[in-house]
Amino acid sequence: MLTQGFTVCLSSLELLNPGEQGIVTRFSNTDATTIEQLKEWGIKPGMKIALEMRSHTFTIADGHRRWELDQAMARAICVRLTHTK
């Protein structure tokens, strides 16, 4: 049984700081159009992402692609943090 050295930190992408990385775990209950747009762009549970920049939009990347999300999209993405600054 694993009893040491294990933590799980779940957060909305909206709350991450630039440089933090995580794995998309799910989409929160939000507007179906927003979730459909994220899926069409290829953003889906299980993928690793990093928040690169945060201003009036949220810039995320997966190592190959980069997306600019609005606040509603960032709020809809739940991530498990894998690396923090």
C-alpha positions as CSV (number, residue, x, y, z in Angstrom):
1,M,0.0,0.0,0.0
2,L,1.3,3.4,-1.0
3,T,1.3,5.6,2.1
4,Q,4.1,8.2,1.6
5,G,5.0,10.6,-1.1
6,F,1.7,10.7,-2.9
7,T,-0.5,13.8,-3.3
8,V,-3.3,14.7,-5.7
9,C,-4.0,18.3,-6.4
10,L,-6.9,19.0,-8.7
11,S,-7.6,22.5,-10.0
12,S,-9.4,24.4,-12.6
13,L,-7.0,25.6,-15.3
14,E,-8.3,29.1,-14.6
15,L,-6.5,29.0,-11.2
16,L,-3.1,27.8,-12.4
17,N,-0.1,30.1,-12.7
18,P,2.2,30.3,-15.7
19,G,4.7,27.5,-15.7
20,E,2.4,25.0,-13.9
21,Q,1.7,21.7,-15.7
22,G,-1.0,19.1,-15.3
23,I,-3.1,16.4,-16.9
24,V,-6.6,17.2,-18.0
25,T,-8.9,15.0,-15.9
26,R,-12.3,16.1,-17.0
27,F,-14.5,19.0,-18.1
28,S,-16.6,20.7,-15.5
29,N,-20.3,21.0,-15.9
30,T,-20.5,24.1,-18.2
31,D,-21.9,25.2,-21.5
32,A,-22.1,22.3,-23.9
33,T,-20.8,24.6,-26.7
34,T,-17.7,25.4,-24.8
35,I,-16.9,21.7,-24.1
36,E,-17.6,20.8,-27.8
37,Q,-15.2,23.5,-28.9
38,L,-12.5,22.2,-26.6
39,K,-13.0,18.7,-27.9
40,E,-12.9,19.9,-31.6
41,W,-9.5,21.6,-30.8
42,G,-8.2,18.2,-29.5
43,I,-8.2,19.1,-25.8
44,K,-9.3,16.1,-24.0
45,P,-9.0,14.2,-20.7
46,G,-5.6,12.4,-20.3
47,M,-3.5,14.9,-22.2
48,K,-0.6,16.8,-20.5
49,I,-0.8,20.6,-20.8
50,A,1.2,23.5,-19.4
51,L,-0.1,27.0,-18.8
52,E,2.4,29.3,-20.6
53,M,0.8,32.7,-20.3
54,R,-2.2,34.2,-18.5
55,S,-3.6,37.6,-19.3
56,H,-7.0,38.3,-20.9
57,T,-6.6,34.9,-22.4
58,F,-5.0,31.6,-21.2
59,T,-2.2,30.2,-23.4
60,I,-1.7,26.5,-23.0
61,A,0.5,24.0,-24.8
62,D,0.9,20.3,-25.0
63,G,4.4,20.2,-26.4
64,H,3.3,20.1,-30.0
65,R,0.4,22.6,-30.2
66,R,-0.6,25.8,-28.5
67,W,-4.1,27.2,-27.8
68,E,-5.5,30.5,-26.6
69,L,-8.5,30.0,-24.4
70,D,-11.0,32.5,-23.0
71,Q,-11.9,32.4,-19.3
72,A,-15.0,30.2,-19.8
73,M,-12.8,27.6,-21.5
74,A,-10.1,27.7,-18.9
75,R,-12.7,27.4,-16.1
76,A,-14.2,24.3,-17.8
77,I,-10.9,22.3,-17.8
78,C,-10.0,20.5,-14.6
79,V,-6.4,19.3,-14.3
80,R,-4.3,17.2,-11.9
81,L,-1.2,19.2,-11.2
82,T,2.0,17.4,-12.1
83,H,4.5,20.2,-11.8
84,T,4.4,23.6,-10.1
85,K,6.8,26.4,-10.1
